[in-house]
Amino acid sequence: MWSWVLHRITGVAIFFFLLVHILDSVVLNFGPDAYDRVIGTYKNPVLGLGEAALVAAIVFHALNGIRIILIDLWSKGTRYQRAMFWIVVILWAVLMAGFLPVHLHNAFTEGQ
């Protein structure tokens, strides 16, 4: 059940990110200076945390999507769905452990 819930939550979060991304790209129509001002607002530690959350959501959503495909297409997928969930969690944790220190260091020290 948690896999299902997290997959939906991360999917909605990614959708809203894409919506914001499209909207900030529309600012290009108002000129490069307007775009640079909008992008400049993204360079703060709070949004650095948001970027980390976005990457965490994308990585989980992608790994869990592969697990769902395996459950649907592999004849033994339903038998191993719980084990595959824990594999997804472990892979997600390993990938995030490699990403987060570098990203958070950059997010909190850039411009200092």
Secondary structure per residue as TSV (DSSP state, phi and psi in degrees):
chain	resnum	aa	ss	phi	psi
A	1	M	-	360.0	-41.2
A	2	W	H	-64.0	-35.9
A	3	S	H	-60.8	-44.6
A	4	W	H	-62.3	-46.8
A	5	V	H	-62.8	-48.6
A	6	L	H	-64.4	-35.5
A	7	H	H	-64.1	-41.1
A	8	R	H	-69.2	-43.1
A	9	I	H	-63.5	-46.5
A	10	T	H	-66.2	-35.6
A	11	G	H	-63.0	-43.3
A	12	V	H	-66.4	-41.4
A	13	A	H	-62.3	-42.8
A	14	I	H	-65.0	-39.5
A	15	F	H	-58.7	-46.8
A	16	F	H	-67.5	-35.0
A	17	F	H	-60.7	-46.6
A	18	L	H	-61.7	-37.6
A	19	L	H	-61.1	-47.3
A	20	V	H	-63.8	-40.4
A	21	H	H	-61.2	-43.3
A	22	I	H	-64.1	-43.5
A	23	L	H	-64.5	-39.9
A	24	D	H	-73.8	-21.7
A	25	S	H	-72.9	-29.3
A	26	V	H	-62.9	-26.5
A	27	V	G	-60.9	-23.0
A	28	L	G	-56.2	-28.8
A	29	N	G	-64.0	-20.0
A	30	F	G	-95.4	5.8
A	31	G	-	109.2	159.7
A	32	P	H	-66.2	-30.4
A	33	D	H	-66.4	-41.9
A	34	A	H	-63.3	-42.8
A	35	Y	H	-62.6	-44.3
A	36	D	H	-61.9	-37.1
A	37	R	H	-65.3	-43.7
A	38	V	H	-63.8	-47.8
A	39	I	H	-64.4	-34.5
A	40	G	H	-61.7	-30.8
A	41	T	H	-69.0	-18.7
A	42	Y	T	-79.4	-11.5
A	43	K	-	-91.4	68.9
A	44	N	S	-143.4	158.4
A	45	P	H	-60.3	-33.3
A	46	V	H	-63.4	-45.0
A	47	L	H	-72.4	-23.0
A	48	G	H	-62.2	-39.4
A	49	L	H	-66.1	-38.5
A	50	G	H	-63.0	-40.0
A	51	E	H	-63.2	-39.5
A	52	A	H	-62.7	-42.6
A	53	A	H	-64.3	-38.3
A	54	L	H	-63.9	-45.4
A	55	V	H	-62.9	-41.5
A	56	A	H	-60.1	-42.3
A	57	A	H	-65.6	-44.3
A	58	I	H	-64.4	-44.0
A	59	V	H	-64.8	-45.0
A	60	F	H	-63.1	-45.1
A	61	H	H	-60.7	-41.4
A	62	A	H	-66.7	-48.4
A	63	L	H	-63.9	-41.9
A	64	N	H	-68.8	-32.2
A	65	G	H	-62.6	-40.4
A	66	I	H	-63.3	-41.0
A	67	R	H	-61.2	-42.2
A	68	I	H	-64.4	-41.4
A	69	I	H	-60.8	-43.4
A	70	L	H	-63.3	-39.9
A	71	I	H	-62.2	-41.5
A	72	D	H	-73.6	-37.0
A	73	L	H	-105.2	-18.1
A	74	W	S	-95.4	131.2
A	75	S	T	-61.7	-27.0
A	76	K	T	-101.0	10.3
A	77	G	T	-59.4	-42.5
A	78	T	T	-68.1	-31.0
A	79	R	T	-66.8	-35.3
A	80	Y	T	-106.3	15.0
A	81	Q	H	-62.4	-36.1
A	82	R	H	-68.3	-44.4
A	83	A	H	-62.8	-40.1
A	84	M	H	-65.3	-34.0
A	85	F	H	-61.1	-45.5
A	86	W	H	-67.9	-31.3
A	87	I	H	-64.4	-42.4
A	88	V	H	-59.7	-45.8
A	89	V	H	-62.0	-43.8
A	90	I	H	-67.0	-46.2
A	91	L	H	-59.9	-42.4
A	92	W	H	-60.0	-45.7
A	93	A	H	-63.7	-41.3
A	94	V	H	-65.2	-46.0
A	95	L	H	-64.0	-41.2
A	96	M	H	-69.6	-33.4
A	97	A	H	-65.2	-30.9
A	98	G	H	-78.3	-32.7
A	99	F	H	-83.9	-46.5
A	100	L	H	-59.1	-46.6
A	101	P	H	-59.2	-43.0
A	102	V	H	-67.4	-47.2
A	103	H	H	-63.3	-47.6
A	104	L	H	-66.6	-35.2
A	105	H	H	-60.3	-47.3
A	106	N	H	-64.7	-40.8
A	107	A	H	-66.2	-34.9
A	108	F	H	-98.1	-8.6
A	109	T	H	-117.2	-8.0
A	110	E	T	-63.9	130.2
A	111	G	T	85.5	4.7
A	112	Q	-	-95.6	360.0
